[in-house]
Amino acid sequence: MVEKINEAVKYIIDCIKEVPDFAIVLGSGLKKLVDEVQNPIVIPYQNIPHFPVSTVQGHGGDLIFGTLAGKKVLMMSGRFHYYEGYDMQTVTFPIRVFGVLGIKNIILSNASGGVNDAHKVGDVMLITDHINFLPEHPLRGKNIDAWGPRFVDMSQPYDAEFLKAAVQFCEQNKIKVHQGVYLALSGPTFETPAEYGMVKNFGADAVGMSTVPEVIVAKHMNLRVFALSVITDLGGPNLQNPVSHDEVLQAADTAMPKVIQIVQHIVKTS
């Protein structure tokens, strides 16, 4: 794994020639942020040694390097999921690459189902904490001491300064956002009414199929993490309307202007 990571890093640095200030991971339907990158260099996943390839509609297949809000960023248009059949080392391979590359800050986004009664489709939730219900842990197995400690402190998985900056920006610009806890399940099925109820009873505000493994590995490598969810559907014990992936993508598209403003502010001011 160390050799594979190093080969991928060498290929990327040969393409971009410098270490970005931020890595940004785009979730389902959130590819429009790519259009905000100036002077982009596009690196297809398939060209990067050992890099996996996304198989999900709504996810791209490129790394995009360029300038966003005055900073250098490396953006993942399309991520990898456990439900695609990848193990957790593969799901989090890009995060390892970012850490070894020397990137210190990472922004993660996802589409999720809202279980908080205050949520509406198209809302944005700033993630303050998470609950991991995925069946495989990304740090399982031999620890690579050069990457991080065997036992990782998760008392503050999401950077408090990033979160404070986002909240203040949204208040000043009258952008409606929520703050809350994200719970990760394996998917690929959307949750049943009873499962949505379980998620809510466990103290989570939203549920999805990604992000948490990436946060764990980022914290293992001592990266600063900011993450947000777009509420693309609503669930609960009284759920009656079917949920489809197309509807998820449409809701994510509706929320994109808010997501773009928030991400640009975090990048610009950090």
PECORLIN-V58686 format. One record per residue. N is the residue number from 1. PHI is phi in whole degrees, -180 to 180 (none if undefined). OMEGA is omega as a letter, one per 20 degrees, with the letter a starting at -180 (* if undefined). Layout:
N_PHI_OMEGA / N_PHI_OMEGA
This chain:
1_none_r / 2_-61_r / 3_-64_r / 4_-64_r / 5_-60_a / 6_-63_r / 7_-67_r / 8_-66_r / 9_-62_a / 10_-61_r / 11_-63_a / 12_-66_a / 13_-67_r / 14_-66_r / 15_-83_a / 16_-105_r / 17_71_r / 18_-155_a / 19_-90_r / 20_-68_r / 21_-79_a / 22_-136_r / 23_-108_a / 24_-130_r / 25_-109_a / 26_-98_r / 27_-85_a / 28_-55_r / 29_75_a / 30_-108_a / 31_-71_a / 32_-63_r / 33_-63_r / 34_-59_a / 35_-66_a / 36_-85_a / 37_-80_a / 38_-92_r / 39_50_a / 40_-72_r / 41_-111_a / 42_-101_r / 43_-120_r / 44_-61_r / 45_-53_a / 46_-65_r / 47_-88_a / 48_-87_a / 49_-53_r / 50_70_a / 51_-75_r / 52_-72_a / 53_-129_r / 54_-74_a / 55_-116_a / 56_-108_r / 57_-58_a / 58_93_r / 59_-114_r / 60_-79_a / 61_-146_a / 62_-139_r / 63_-91_r / 64_-121_r / 65_-108_r / 66_174_a / 67_-108_r / 68_-134_r / 69_53_r / 70_84_a / 71_-119_r / 72_-84_a / 73_-129_r / 74_-122_a / 75_-110_r / 76_-93_r / 77_-92_a / 78_114_r / 79_-117_a / 80_-120_a / 81_-127_r / 82_-60_a / 83_-69_r / 84_-74_a / 85_105_r / 86_-78_r / 87_-79_a / 88_-69_r / 89_-66_r / 90_-76_r / 91_-55_a / 92_-99_r / 93_-52_a / 94_-61_r / 95_-66_r / 96_-60_r / 97_-60_a / 98_-62_a / 99_-65_r / 100_-68_r / 101_-64_r / 102_107_r / 103_-71_a / 104_-108_a / 105_-127_r / 106_-136_r / 107_-117_a / 108_-118_r / 109_-134_r / 110_-155_r / 111_-100_a / 112_-144_r / 113_-91_a / 114_-89_r / 115_-121_r / 116_-76_a / 117_-61_a / 118_-82_a / 119_-78_r / 120_-129_r / 121_-60_a / 122_97_r / 123_-72_r / 124_-114_r / 125_-119_r / 126_-80_a / 127_-81_r / 128_-102_a / 129_-167_r / 130_-145_r / 131_-125_a / 132_-99_r / 133_-115_r / 134_-79_a / 135_-79_r / 136_-133_a / 137_-98_a / 138_-69_r / 139_-101_r / 140_-64_r / 141_107_a / 142_-62_r / 143_-86_r / 144_-96_a / 145_-61_r / 146_-67_a / 147_-91_a / 148_169_a / 149_-76_r / 150_-60_a / 151_-113_a / 152_-104_r / 153_-71_r / 154_-118_a / 155_-70_r / 156_-141_a / 157_-67_a / 158_-115_a / 159_-61_a / 160_-66_a / 161_-70_r / 162_-61_a / 163_-63_r / 164_-61_r / 165_-63_a / 166_-67_a / 167_-63_a / 168_-63_r / 169_-62_a / 170_-67_r / 171_-64_a / 172_-67_a / 173_-106_r / 174_55_r / 175_-97_a / 176_-74_r / 177_-138_r / 178_-111_r / 179_-122_a / 180_-178_a / 181_-100_a / 182_-107_r / 183_-112_a / 184_-105_r / 185_-116_a / 186_-75_a / 187_68_j / 188_-87_r / 189_-73_r / 190_-69_a / 191_-76_r / 192_-77_r / 193_-54_r / 194_-67_r / 195_-68_r / 196_-59_r / 197_-63_r / 198_-62_a / 199_-58_r / 200_-65_a / 201_-66_r / 202_-77_r / 203_99_r / 204_-93_r / 205_-106_a / 206_-152_a / 207_-135_r / 208_-155_a / 209_-124_a / 210_-152_r / 211_75_a / 212_-60_r / 213_-59_a / 214_-67_r / 215_-65_a / 216_-59_a / 217_-69_r / 218_-62_r / 219_-68_r / 220_-58_a / 221_-97_r / 222_63_r / 223_-93_r / 224_-82_a / 225_-120_r / 226_-126_a / 227_-143_r / 228_-142_r / 229_-114_r / 230_-97_r / 231_-78_a / 232_-104_r / 233_-159_a / 234_-120_a / 235_-133_r / 236_172_a / 237_-58_a / 238_-101_a / 239_-58_r / 240_-127_a / 241_-80_r / 242_-62_r / 243_-110_r / 244_-124_r / 245_-66_r / 246_-62_r / 247_-66_r / 248_-60_a / 249_-66_r / 250_-65_r / 251_-67_r / 252_-62_r / 253_-64_r / 254_-63_a / 255_-83_a / 256_-57_r / 257_-57_r / 258_-69_a / 259_-61_a / 260_-61_a / 261_-62_a / 262_-66_a / 263_-64_r / 264_-60_a / 265_-66_r / 266_-61_r / 267_-64_a / 268_-65_a / 269_-98_a / 270_-109_*
